Each structure stands twice: as structure tokens, then as C-alpha cells.
Amino acid sequence: MAHTTPNNNLQAIVLAAGKSSRFKTGTTKLLEKICGQEIVLYSAKLLEHLNIPTTFVVGFHRQAIQDALVNGVHHELSFAVQEQQLGTGHAIICSKSTWFAENILIINGDVPLVTAEIINELYTQHQTTNAGLSFVTAHNADPSAQGYGRIVKDGNSIEIVEARDFKGDTHQHCCINAGIYIVKRSLLDEALAQLTANATTQEFYFTDIVKIAHRKGHTVTTTVAPFDLIRGINTIQELWVSQQIKRAEIIKYWMEQGIQFSAPQNAHIDIGVTIGSGTRIASGVQLLGATTLGTNCTIHEFCILEDSTIADNTTIYSHSIIRNSHIGSHTQIGPFAHIHHASTVDSHVIIGNFVELKNSCVGAHTKAKHLTYLGDAQIGSHVNIGAGTITCNHNGSTKNTTVIHDHAYVGSNNSLVAPLTIGQNAFTAAGSTITQDVPADALALGRAHQVNKENYAHKLRNTQQTQHAPKTPPLPEQPL
């Protein structure tokens, strides 16, 4: 449910300026993808869904991050720049010129699994208790969980101890800081000024605001969320873990919609995929990007479908790859087919074993069942493409089109040299190289004249045996 808070009551600051040094890839972790979507877009789209005005604090790789955000969401965003890495407190100060709301939500840009329910619950509690500061906690007693501040309580006081400074027992202090806060702007302004004044090093951290809020008599409240939903990503391993969690969530959702997975632990479904009811998905299938599957489809083992549309009642046999293409209903593809570069296949078509389509259109009820390459081809309906046929679409400098009209019959092992048109109801003979247009209803033969030499086979064998017979080595010379 979208947030209904007036815009002047709540705004968000997303911290996205870090170096990603623990990622060790030389690039920013925020543009790595989880189930097909960049990490930074998860928080951006969540806040867009909640209708919360948002500022992103950017620094390293800032142009690439800004481009991804501007292209990925329709929500109006603003940006603040943190030129130097001087801690989370400094990052928030860099956004100060964008503050306008009574309450400010602060969240890290590397927590892609946070849900709207967590934010709404935090905001509700913040308002209900009239808190100066509210933040999210989770339970994790694992001492290997790095990077999470621990919540330490002493009587009525509470503080967050940064992970690198924590020396206690993680089982005794199993409550961790999720890094998601809502704070009154008046408190935030005053606390950050005090943090800056008291900073003993170049870096200062926002977590110290908890102690400041207590000393000034503000109510500090917390809400608890599942640890898996507030996981941050600082390493490749943490990226992998978050991806497994998100993938399981997506597959669970589609199971609830009536989709059957033969081995759900081996399927990969991106967040932008849509699947019709009654569809079956086998082991090792990858559905990527904005792929859409119709109803009652069957996708066999180890197929990859990316940014493609598969209409109802179609079967994709094993090890087939379909990218940026459309497949019609009641069609059979594969096994080992490759369809790409904006190809379109109509309904009731068979594209069979080891057939490749590139930038081609295939009409209804057409068959290309074996060992064929069709590039830059426009093929009508009820056409038969014989095994071993290829369109010779490139002349060394440009691509050319082959047009095959309805009900044509192309024989096996044909080379169709484009540009070329084969007319309606025309035939081409097996083994032909077709270089000229074939009129409608014509038969084209484009092969060399066959010559038979009677009783020649035994001569050929004798010649071959003589050529391949072992040679006797010369005798060694005898001494005088």
C-alpha cells in the first residue's frame, strides 16, 4: 500500500556515495544486479512506491549511479554530492540543502530487500510515540556478521556501538542496527552540528545521534525486522546471499500464481518477468529481463529467455536461447534453437534442432526443423525450410534480405544468396545454390550437373591403396 503521508511531513535521504572497497571489483556495488535489477534501484523504486520525495547522496561513480536512477524510476529525485568519504554523518550533512520535511527517513543504498511494510511500520511507530528518533533493528547473534552495529542497552538508555568498536558477546547483544532511521529534522540539524563540533577524527558517524537524542530528552523508539530483509551488501558473498533470498521470494510468488517448477532451486527468474498460469518450468531455466510467458507454456531444461515474449500454449525444448524476440502461440522451439535480434515467430510454427533465427520473421504454420540458419529473412506462412538451409545474408560489407512467400518449399541443403525472393508456391531443389529470384509456382535448380563414370570405383580404390601403401625403406649400405 502506498504511503499517504503529505510530502511536507516525510522525505528520504539515501546514502549511495561509498567506494565499495570491500567489493574488490573496482566498480560500485550499487550497480550490480540482483535478479535483473541494480541494487540502488531497489531502494529508489521502494520509495517511489511509497511516494516519498527522495535525495540520493552520491560520490564515487556518481554519474553512472545518477544515470541508472534517472533511467530506472519515474519518481522525481534530487542529488547531493559527498566529495570526500568522511563518514555517514558527513554524508547526511551534504544533503542538508535538500531538507524540507518535518521528518527525514535515512536509509543506505545497499539494502535491496527492505519492504514497504518495514518502512510503514517504522513511520507509524515514530508518529504514534511522537519520537525524535526511530530506527529499525534485527536479531543476529552470528559473530561473523560483519559491518552491523550492535544495540547496547543500559537501563533506560540505548546506544549503537559500531561493529569495529564492539568487544562484547554477540549472543548477549544479538540485536543489530539495520541502518534505517526516521528522525525529526529539528533534532537532526542540532545533532549533526554537535557531532561535527565533537568529532575527534576526520570521520564521524550518524549512529552517535542515538546518545544525543537520549541526552536531550527525545523519545527514541525501535521496530524489529527480519534480518534477511535488512541485509546490507558489502562483499561478493553478501551479494550472492541476497540474490538467493530474492530469487526464492520471486519463485515462491509465482508458485502461488499456479506456476510449476520441477527444480525451483535451479531456476533463475528476474524481477521483471511475467508468467501466465498453468506454465511449467524445468530445471536450469533462466527467465531474464522483461520476459513474458503466456498461459500453459512448457519451458524445458536449461533454456535461456531474455527480454522476449512467449505466447500461450507454446513449448520451448531444452537448451534453447531466445533473446529480444517474440514467439507465437502453439509453437514448438528447439531443442538447441537460437532465436535473437528482434526475430518474430508466428503461431503453430516449428523451429527445430539447431536452427538459428536472427532478425527474421516466420509466418504461421511454417516449419524449419533441422540444422538451419535464417538471418535477415522474411518468411511467409505454410513454408517448408529443408534441413541444412542457410540464408547467405552478408556480402562482406552489408546485410541483405531473403523473402520467401507463402506455401513455398525450400529443399534440403540450400544456400539462398541474398538479396533474393522466392515466390508463392515455388519449389527449390535439394542441394541448390539459389542466386536469382524464383517466380511463383516455379521449380528452381541451382546445382552442378552430375557426372557418373561407369566402373570407375575399383580404379579409384586401387589408386587410393597405392597412394597409402607403406613404403619399403632402402637397404643400408654395406661396408667395403
N, C-alpha and C positions, 0 to 999 in steps of 0.2 A: 504494500500500500504506500503510495507516495506521501511524502511529508506535506502537511498543510500549514506549517508554521509560516507566518508572514516573513518576507525576505529581510526585513529590518531587525528580526529577532534572532536569526541564526545564520552564520556564514561559515565556510570551511577554509582551512589552510592545510594544504597537502605538502609534506616535506619530500622533495624529489631532487635534491641538489648534490647528493653524495658521489664519491669517487667510484663506488663499487669495487674497492680494492680487494676485498676478500673473495670476490668472484673470479679474479685472476684470469680474465679473458681480454683485458684491455678495452672493453666496451662497457656500457652501462647495463646493469641488470634489469633496469626498468623497461627496456625494450625487448628483453627475452619474452618468449611467448609461453603461455600456459593454455593448453587446449585451443590453440589458434589465435589467442588474443594477448597483446602486450600487457605485461604486469601493470604498468601505470594506467592503462585504460580500465582496469577493474575498478579502482577507486574512483576514477573520473565518471564512469557510467553509473556507479552506485550513487554518487552524489547528484548526478543528473536525474536519476530516477526519483531521488528524494527531493528534488527541486531546491537544492541548497546552493546558493551562489558560492563559487569556489575560486581560490587563488592557489596556484602551484608555485612553490619556491624552487627554482631551478638553478643549477650551477654547471657542473660538468656535463658535457654532451647536451647542453641546454637547447640548442637549435633542433637537434634530432628529436628530443623529448617534446618540445613545443609543437613540432610538425605532426608528430603522432597524435598528440592530444587534439589539435585543431582539426585534423582529418578524421579523428575517431569518434568525436562526440558532437552533438548539436547544441549542447549546453554552452552558454556564454562563460568563458573563462578569462581570468586575468593572471598575469605572471609577475613574480618578483624574483630578483636575481641575488643569490648569495655568491659573491665573488671568491671569498675565502672560506675554508672549512674551519669554523670556529665554534662548532657545537650546535645542538638543536635549539638552544636558547637564542643564539645569534641568528639562526635561520628564521625563527619566528619574528625577531626584530626587523629583519629585512623585508618582511611583508607588511609592516606597520602602516604604510601609506594606503593600503587597501582596506583597512579595517573600517567597518561602518555599523556592524550589527551589535546588539546588546550582548549576545553570547557567541563565542567562537569555538567551533569544532576543529581540533588539531589531530591530524592522522598522518602516519607515514605512508609513503607512496608504494611500499613494497609489501603490503598485506592484502593480497588479491582475494582472499577467501572470506573477508568480512561481509556480513549480510546486513540488509536493511533492518532486520529485526534487532540486531545488536545496537545500531545507531539510534533507532526509535526508542528502545528501552532505556538507553543512556540519557537521551534527551528528556524523556518523560520523568525519570527519577530526578534529574537535575532541576526541572521545573517544579516538581512536586515538593521537593525538600528545600527549595529556594537556595540551592547550593552555590557557593562561589566557584567551586571546582568539583567536577565529576570525572571519573575515569574508569576504564574497563580493566578488569583483572581476569586471570585464568589460573588453573592449577596445573603445575608441572614440577614434580619432585626430582626429575632426572638431572643430576649434576652436569651431564654432558650438553644440556640445553644452553647453548652459549648465546650471549647478546641480550638476555632478558633481565631487566632489573627485578630485584626481589622486594616484596612488600614486607616491611618490618613494622610491627605494632608494639607500642609501649604505653599501656594504659589506654587513654583516650586519643593519644597521638598516633600518627601514621606517617611513615616516610618511605620513599623508594630509594633503595640502595643500588647503584649501578652495578652491573654484572662484574666488572673488573675490580670493584671495591668490596664485593660481598665475600665474607670469610666464614659465614655460619653454616649450619646444617640445612641442606636443601629440603630435607624431609620435614624439618621443623618449620621452615619458611618456604612452603611449597607454592605460595601464592605469588604470581609474577605480574609484572606490568605489561599490558598489551600495547601501550603507546597510543591510545585513543582517548582524547580528553575533550570535555566541554568546559570552558572557563568564561566567567563574566569578563567583559572587555575591561571594565574598570580595574578589576583585580589583576588581569593580565598585564595591563600597562604599568601598574605600580610594581608588580613582582619582577617584571623584566628590568625595570630601572634599578631595583635593588640588587638583582643578580649581576647586572653589569658593574655596579659600583663595588660589589664584594668579590668579584672574580679575582682569584689569585693566580690564574694562568690565562693564557690566551683563549682557551676554550671554556665555555660554561654550558651547563645542561639544564634543560627545561624541567627535569624531574625535581629539582630543588624547590619548585613552586609549591609543592605539597607542604613542606615545612613552613614556608612563608604564609600560606593560606591559614594554617593552624594557628600560627603566632598572632595573626591579625584577626582571629576570631571568626573566620568564614567557615561555613559548613562544607566539609569535604565528604563526598559520597562515592561509592563504587558499585559497579554491577559486574557480575561474573558471566563470562562467555566460555564456550568450549575451546580448549587450547588449539585444536586443529583449525578453527576458524579465524584465529588471530595470529597465526604463524607468520613471521617475517621471513624474508628471503635475503640471505647474505652470501650463500655459497651455492655451488652447483648441486650439491647433495640436497640442500633445502629446496631448491627449485624442483628437483625430481620428486621429493616427497609431496610438495604442494600440487604438482601435476597429477600424481596418483590420486590424491584426495579429490581434486576437481573432476578428474576423469570418472571416478567411481560415482560421484554425485550426478554427473550427466547421464551415465548409463542407467543408474537407478531410476532417474526421471523417465527415461524412455521405456524402461521395463513397465513402469506404472501406466504408460500410454499404450501398452499392448504389443511392444516390440520384443521379439525373442532373440536372445544371444546364445549361441551354442557354447561359447567360451568367453564370457564377459570380461574376464581378467586379461584377455589378449586383444580386445578391441580398442581402437582409439577413435573417439568421437569428439570433434571440435565443438566449441560452444555455439557456433553459428549454424550448425547442421539442423535440418528439419527432416523428420521421418514419419511416414504415414503408417496407420495402424495395420497390423497383420503382416508386417515386413519381418523377414528373418535375416539375421546377420551372423555369419560364421566366424570361425577363429581367424585372428590376424588381419581382420579388415580395418582399413583406415578411412574414415569419412572426414574430409578436411575442408576448411574454409566455409563457404556458403553453400555447401552441397545440400540438395533437396531430394529425398526419396519419396516416391508415391506410396500408395497402399499396396499391400500384398506382393511386394517385391522380394526377391531372394538374392542375397549377395554372398557368393561362395568364398572359400578360404583365400586369404592373402590378396584381396583386391584393394586398390587404392583409388578412391574417388575424390576429386578435388574441384571445388567451385563448379560443380556440374549438377544437372537436373536429370533425374531418372523417373519416368512416368510410371503409372500403375501397372502392376502385373508383369513386370519385366524381370528377367533373370540375368545376373552377371556371373559368369562362371569364373573359376579360380584363376588367380594371378593376372587378372586384367587390370589395366590402368586407364582411367578416364579423367581427363583434365579439361576444364573450361569448355564443356560440351553439353549437348542436350540429347538424351536418348528417349525415344517414344515408348508408348505402351505396348505390352505383349511382344516385346522384343527380346532376343537372345544375343548376348555378347560373350565372346570368349569360348574356351579358356585361352589365356595368354594373348588377349587382344590389347591393342593400344590405340586409344581414340583421344585426340588432342587438338589444340589450336582452333577452338571455336567450330568444331565439327557438329553437324546435326544429323541424327539418325531418326527416321520416322517410325511409325508403328508397324508391328508384325514383320520386322526385319531380322535377318540372321547375319551377324558378323562373327565369324568363327575363329578357328585355331590360327594363331599367329597372323592375324590380319591387323594392319595398321591403317588408320584414317587420320589424315592431317588436313585441316582447313577444308573439309569436304562436306557435302550434303548428300544423304542417301534417302531415296524415296521409299514409300510404303511397300511392303511385301518383296523387297529386293533381298538377294542372297549373295554374300561373299564369304564362303565357308572355309577357305583354306589358303594360307601362305600368300597373302596378297598385300600390296601397298597401293593405297589410293590417296594421292596427295593433290590438293587443289583441283578436286573433281566435283562435278555437279551430276549426280546420278539420279535418274528418274525412278518410277515405281515398276515393280514386277521385272526387274532386271536381274539377269544371272551373270555373276562375275566368276569366271573359271579359276581354278587353283593356279597359283604361280603368276597371276596377272599383276603388272605394275603400270602405274602412270609415270611416264618419263617427263616430269613437270619442270625440270630445270635445265636450261640450255648453256649453263656456265656463267650467265650473268643475270638472268631474270627468270621468274616463275611464270608458268603458263598453265592454262586451264584445259582440262578434258571434260567434255559434255557428253553424257550418254543418255539418250532419250528412253521413254517408257518401253517396256517389253523387249528391249534389246538383249541379245545373248552373246556374251563375250567368252570365247573359248579359253581353254586352259593355256597357261604359259604364254600369254600375250604381253607384248610391250607396246603400250599406247603412247606414241610420241606427241606430246602437246606442242602447240595448240591443236586440238582435234575435236571433231564432233562425230558421234556415231548416232545415226538416225533411228527413229522409232521402228521397232520390229526387225532391225538389222541383225545379221549374224557376222561374227568374225571366227575364222578357223583356228583351231588349236595350233600353238607354236608360231603364231604370226607376229610380225612387227608391223604395226599399223601406223603409217606416216601421213596418210591423206584422209580427208573426211569420208565417212561411209554413208551413202544415201539411205533413206528409209527403205526397208524391205530388201536391202541388198545383202549379198554374202561377200565378205572381204577375205582374201587370202594374201598374206604378206610373208611368205616363207620361201626359202630357196628350193629350186627344183631337185627332187630326189633322183639319184642315180644308183641303180643296182648292178653290181658286177658279178655275173654268174660264176659259180665255182671258184670264187676268189678267196674264200675264208681259209682254206687249208694252206694256200700260199702265204697269207698273212701270218698264220700261226707259225709256219716254218721260218719265216723271216724273223719273227719275234724271238723264237727259240734260239736261232743262230746268234742274234744280237746279244742275248742274255746268257749264252752258254759260258761256263767258266773257262778262262784261257789257261793253257798249259804253260807253266813258267819255263824259260830256257834252261838247258843243262848248264851246270857250272863248267868253266874252262878247266882242262886237265893240265897239270904242270908238265913241262918238257922233261 
